[in-house]
């Protein structure tokens, strides 16, 4: 039952963002930029474990991983503006972001 609730809420946020983006890319961007997914995940971890330490650890890991994830958005936008096409720009942006995650984790392994 909890899994179904988690799926419905999580999917509902994606639907909300995409429907808003049809009317206003700014409104869709606001929903997507909010840490709603993180808040929901933190709540699920707390509800299932009642562990403040797990929530704290997840929160700090999320903070550190936001930094390399910021590569994705400008890369995608720049590739699309350069007429690379969505089918090429999306995977290139994902791979570029994955590469930055890997480097980030190697460089900052002692902090993470």
DOMAR-390073 format. One record per residue: residue number from 1; x, y, z of N, C-alpha, C in turn. Coordinates in pm, 1 decimal, padded with zeros to 6 digits. Example, Ala and Ser with C-alpha at 12.3 -4.5 7.8 and 13.67 -1.06 7.14 Angstrom:
PT  keba       nc1       nc2       nc3      cac1      cac2      cac3       cc1       cc2       cc3
PT     1   01319.0  -00569.0   00780.0   01230.0  -00450.0   00780.0   01320.0  -00330.0   00780.0
PT     2   01285.0  -00225.0   00708.0   01367.0  -00106.0   00714.0   01290.0   00003.0   00787.0
This chain:
PT  keba       nc1       nc2       nc3      cac1      cac2      cac3       cc1       cc2       cc3
PT     1   00082.1  -00119.6   00000.0   00000.0   00000.0   00000.0   00086.1   00125.4   00000.0
PT     2   00189.0   00129.7   00088.1   00277.0   00246.2   00094.0   00349.4   00266.3  -00039.1
PT     3   00390.1   00156.0  -00102.0   00457.0   00166.0  -00231.4   00364.8   00231.5  -00334.7
PT     4   00238.0   00195.9  -00335.4   00142.1   00255.5  -00429.5   00125.4   00404.4  -00402.7
PT     5   00118.1   00443.2  -00277.0   00106.1   00585.5  -00240.7   00230.5   00660.7  -00286.4
PT     6   00346.9   00602.0  -00262.4   00471.7   00665.0  -00304.1   00475.2   00683.8  -00455.6
PT     7   00434.6   00582.7  -00528.6   00431.7   00591.5  -00675.2   00334.4   00699.6  -00723.5
PT     8   00215.6   00704.8  -00666.1   00116.2   00803.2  -00707.8   00161.6   00946.6  -00681.1
PT     9   00216.2   00970.8  -00564.7   00262.0   01106.6  -00531.3   00379.2   01146.0  -00620.0
PT    10   00474.7   01056.7  -00636.3   00592.4   01086.0  -00717.6   00553.9   01109.6  -00863.8
PT    11   00470.9   01023.2  -00918.6   00425.7   01040.2  -01057.3   00340.7   01165.6  -01071.7
PT    12   00261.1   01195.1  -00971.1   00176.9   01314.9  -00975.1   00258.2   01442.4  -00988.7
PT    13   00372.9   01447.8  -00923.8   00459.4   01565.6  -00935.3   00513.4   01583.1  -01076.6
PT    14   00549.4   01474.0  -01140.0   00598.9   01481.1  -01277.4   00487.9   01527.2  -01370.6
PT    15   00368.8   01473.3  -01353.7   00254.6   01514.4  -01435.9   00223.7   01662.3  -01413.0
PT    16   00224.7   01705.8  -01288.1   00199.4   01846.1  -01256.3   00299.7   01936.6  -01327.1
PT    17   00426.2   01902.7  -01319.4   00529.7   01985.4  -01381.8   00513.5   01991.2  -01533.0
PT    18   00487.0   01877.7  -01595.8   00473.5   01877.7  -01741.7   00346.8   01949.2  -01787.4
PT    19   00239.0   01935.3  -01712.8   00116.3   02006.7  -01748.9   00132.9   02157.2  -01731.6
PT    20   00197.6   02198.1  -01623.8   00224.5   02341.4  -01604.8   00316.8   02395.1  -01713.5
PT    21   00416.2   02315.1  -01752.5   00512.1   02358.6  -01854.5   00444.3   02382.5  -01989.0
PT    22   00332.9   02314.8  -02016.3   00259.0   02338.1  -02140.9   00203.9   02479.9  -02144.5
PT    23   00167.3   02531.2  -02028.0   00109.4   02665.1  -02018.8   00215.8   02771.5  -01995.9
PT    24   00316.9   02735.9  -01915.9   00422.3   02830.5  -01882.2   00549.0   02753.3  -01847.6
PT    25   00652.8   02773.7  -01927.8   00778.1   02703.8  -01897.0   00835.3   02752.5  -01764.4
PT    26   00808.5   02877.1  -01728.8   00855.7   02928.2  -01600.2   00788.2   02853.6  -01485.1
PT    27   00656.8   02835.9  -01492.8   00584.5   02763.2  -01387.2   00633.1   02618.4  -01378.2
PT    28   00651.4   02554.2  -01492.6   00703.5   02417.3  -01492.9   00843.6   02411.5  -01435.1
PT    29   00925.2   02511.8  -01469.8   01061.6   02518.7  -01417.9   01065.0   02538.1  -01267.8
PT    30   00972.0   02618.2  -01216.9   00966.1   02638.7  -01071.0   00936.1   02506.5  -01001.1
PT    31   00837.6   02433.5  -01050.5   00803.0   02304.4  -00989.4   00922.1   02208.5  -00997.5
PT    32   00987.9   02204.3  -01112.4   01101.0   02112.7  -01128.0   01221.3   02154.6  -01044.7
PT    33   01237.6   02284.8  -01020.8   01354.0   02329.9  -00944.9   01335.5   02315.2  -00794.5
PT    34   01212.9   02305.6  -00751.2   01188.9   02285.3  -00608.2   01241.3   02147.7  -00567.7
PT    35   01293.3   02136.2  -00449.3   01345.7   02005.5  -00407.2   01233.6   01911.6  -00360.1
PT    36   01123.2   01909.0  -00436.2   01009.0   01826.4  -00396.5   01044.2   01678.5  -00391.4
PT    37   01118.8   01633.8  -00489.5   01157.9   01492.7  -00491.4   01241.8   01460.5  -00368.4
PT    38   01333.2   01550.0  -00336.4   01417.8   01528.3  -00218.3   01334.9   01528.3  -00090.6
PT    39   01243.5   01623.2  -00078.7   01158.6   01630.6   00041.0   01076.2   01503.0   00055.3
PT    40   01018.3   01458.3  -00054.7   00937.4   01336.0  -00050.6   01024.7   01216.0  -00012.8
PT    41   01142.5   01205.1  -00075.4   01231.8   01093.1  -00043.1   01275.3   01097.4   00103.1
PT    42   01306.2   01216.9   00153.6   01344.0   01229.4   00294.3   01229.0   01185.8   00385.5
PT    43   01107.9   01223.4   00348.0   00990.2   01181.1   00426.6   00973.6   01029.9   00423.2
PT    44   00989.9   00968.8   00305.0   00976.1   00823.1   00296.2   01081.4   00754.7   00382.4
PT    45   01206.6   00804.0   00376.7   01312.9   00744.1   00458.9   01278.4   00756.2   00606.8
PT    46   01230.7   00873.3   00646.2   01194.5   00893.1   00786.8   01078.7   00801.1   00826.5
PT    47   00973.8   00796.2   00743.2   00857.4   00714.1   00776.4   00892.6   00566.3   00786.5
PT    48   00983.3   00521.6   00700.9   01016.5   00380.0   00698.7   01124.6   00341.3   00799.8
PT    49   01210.9   00435.1   00839.9   01321.3   00399.2   00929.0   01315.6   00468.4   01065.0
PT    50   01246.9   00582.0   01071.3   01244.7   00665.8   01192.9   01386.6   00703.5   01236.9
PT    51   01477.3   00709.2   01141.0   01617.5   00737.5   01170.7   01654.4   00878.6   01126.7
PT    52   01677.5   00964.8   01224.4   01723.6   01100.5   01193.2   01860.6   01096.2   01127.8
PT    53   01943.3   01001.5   01164.2   02077.1   00990.5   01105.3   02068.7   00958.3   00956.6
PT    54   01980.6   00865.8   00918.1   01965.0   00832.0   00776.1   01913.7   00952.7   00697.7
PT    55   01819.1   01025.5   00755.5   01765.5   01144.5   00688.6   01875.0   01250.2   00675.9
PT    56   01951.0   01269.4   00781.1   02061.2   01365.6   00778.3   02165.0   01327.5   00673.4
PT    57   02204.6   01201.5   00670.2   02303.8   01154.8   00573.1   02253.5   01172.4   00430.3
PT    58   02126.6   01136.9   00407.1   02068.6   01152.8   00273.2   02062.6   01299.6   00234.5
PT    59   02028.3   01384.7   00328.4   02021.4   01527.7   00301.8   02158.0   01583.2   00260.8
PT    60   02262.8   01546.3   00332.0   02396.9   01594.9   00298.4   02446.2   01535.7   00166.0
PT    61   02416.4   01410.9   00140.8   02455.4   01350.2   00013.0   02385.8   01421.2  -00102.5
PT    62   02260.2   01453.5  -00081.9   02184.4   01524.9  -00185.0   02245.8   01662.0  -00210.5
PT    63   02280.7   01732.3  -00103.5   02343.2   01863.8  -00118.5   02469.6   01854.3  -00202.5
PT    64   02556.8   01759.4  -00170.3   02681.2   01744.9  -00245.4   02655.9   01708.7  -00391.1
PT    65   02555.4   01628.0  -00417.8   02531.8   01582.1  -00554.4   02456.4   01684.2  -00641.1
PT    66   02400.9   01786.6  -00579.0   02337.5   01893.2  -00656.9   02443.2   01965.4  -00741.4
PT    67   02561.0   01981.2  -00685.7   02665.8   02058.2  -00753.8   02697.9   02000.0  -00892.1
PT    68   02734.8   01871.7  -00903.6   02762.3   01821.1  -01038.9   02637.3   01810.8  -01126.4
PT    69   02520.3   01799.5  -01066.7   02398.5   01788.1  -01147.6   02367.7   01917.1  -01223.1
PT    70   02422.2   02028.4  -01178.1   02396.5   02156.3  -01243.9   02457.0   02164.1  -01384.0
PT    71   02545.6   02073.2  -01417.7   02603.0   02068.3  -01552.5   02496.5   02033.2  -01655.7
PT    72   02401.0   01952.2  -01617.4   02300.5   01901.3  -01711.0   02222.3   02012.9  -01781.1
PT    73   02171.5   02108.2  -01705.5   02079.4   02205.7  -01761.4   02142.1   02299.4  -01864.4
PT    74   02255.9   02361.5  -01835.4   02314.1   02446.7  -01939.9   02363.6   02366.9  -02060.0
PT    75   02412.0   02244.9  -02036.2   02457.1   02162.0  -02148.6   02341.2   02131.9  -02242.0
PT    76   02229.2   02089.7  -02185.7   02112.0   02060.0  -02267.8   02065.1   02184.6  -02342.6
PT    77   02053.6   02295.8  -02271.9   02006.0   02419.4  -02335.2   02099.5   02463.3  -02448.2
PT    78   02228.8   02459.8  -02423.2   02324.7   02502.3  -02525.8   02321.6   02411.0  -02647.8
PT    79   02313.7   02281.7  -02626.7   02306.6   02188.2  -02739.1   02178.5   02208.5  -02820.7
PT    80   02067.4   02229.9  -02752.2   01941.3   02252.4  -02823.5   01944.4   02383.5  -02901.6
PT    81   02002.2   02487.2  -02843.4   02013.6   02615.7  -02913.7   02109.1   02607.3  -03031.9
PT    82   02203.2   02513.7  -03024.0   02297.4   02492.3  -03133.7   02238.5   02398.2  -03239.0
PT    83   02110.2   02367.1  -03224.4   02036.4   02282.8  -03319.2   02085.9   02138.5  -03323.5
PT    84   02134.4   02088.3  -03208.6   02181.4   01949.9  -03203.2   02064.9   01851.1  -03210.0
PT    85   01944.1   01895.4  -03174.9   01829.1   01806.3  -03173.4   01813.9   01739.8  -03037.7
PT    86   01690.8   01723.2  -02995.2   01662.2   01670.3  -02861.8   01714.8   01528.7  -02843.9
PT    87   01699.3   01444.5  -02947.7   01738.4   01303.1  -02937.1   01889.2   01289.2  -02915.9
PT    88   01967.6   01382.5  -02964.2   02111.8   01381.2  -02940.5   02147.8   01458.2  -02813.0
PT    89   02085.3   01574.4  -02794.4   02120.6   01663.1  -02683.0   02093.6   01598.9  -02546.8
PT    90   01984.1   01527.0  -02533.1   01949.7   01468.1  -02403.5   02052.3   01364.1  -02358.3
PT    91   02084.6   01263.6  -02440.6   02183.3   01166.4  -02392.8   02323.3   01226.0  -02375.9
PT    92   02361.4   01320.6  -02461.2   02492.4   01384.5  -02444.9   02497.2   01460.0  -02312.4
PT    93   02388.7   01529.2  -02279.0   02381.6   01601.9  -02152.4   02385.7   01505.9  -02034.5
PT    94   02315.5   01395.8  -02045.6   02316.8   01294.3  -01938.6   02455.8   01233.7  -01922.2
PT    95   02520.3   01200.0  -02032.2   02654.7   01142.1  -02024.4   02755.1   01243.0  -01969.6
PT    96   02743.4   01368.1  -02012.7   02831.4   01472.1  -01960.4   02813.1   01490.1  -01810.9
PT    97   02689.3   01489.2  -01768.1   02659.8   01502.6  -01625.8   02713.0   01381.9  -01548.7
PT    98   02696.4   01263.2  -01604.4   02748.4   01142.1  -01539.3   02899.9   01150.0  -01525.7
PT    99   02966.5   01202.7  -01627.1   03112.4   01217.5  -01621.1   03151.5   01314.6  -01509.7
PT   100   03077.7   01423.5  -01496.6   03108.1   01520.9  -01391.1   03080.1   01459.8  -01253.9
PT   101   02972.6   01380.1  -01241.4   02947.5   01308.3  -01115.8   03067.5   01220.2  -01080.5
PT   102   03115.9   01146.2  -01178.0   03226.6   01053.3  -01154.2   03350.2   01129.3  -01106.9
PT   103   03384.4   01236.8  -01178.2   03501.2   01317.9  -01139.3   03480.1   01377.1  -01000.3
PT   104   03360.7   01430.5  -00976.5   03328.5   01492.1  -00848.4   03345.8   01391.6  -00734.6
PT   105   03297.3   01270.1  -00756.7   03306.2   01168.1  -00652.8   03450.4   01124.5  -00629.5
PT   106   03531.6   01120.7  -00735.5   03673.8   01084.5  -00721.4   03749.4   01194.6  -00645.8
PT   107   03723.0   01319.4  -00680.3   03794.7   01430.7  -00619.9   03752.9   01452.8  -00474.9
PT   108   03622.3   01439.4  -00449.3   03569.3   01469.9  -00316.4   03531.1   01346.2  -00236.0
PT   109   03588.4   01231.3  -00269.7   03555.0   01106.3  -00200.8   03577.3   01115.4  -00050.7
PT   110   03675.7   01190.3  -00009.4   03706.2   01202.6   00133.1   03598.9   01280.5   00208.9
PT   111   03524.5   01364.8   00139.6   03417.7   01443.9   00202.5   03286.8   01367.2   00200.6
PT   112   03265.2   01294.3   00093.8   03138.9   01222.4   00076.7   03141.0   01098.3   00161.3
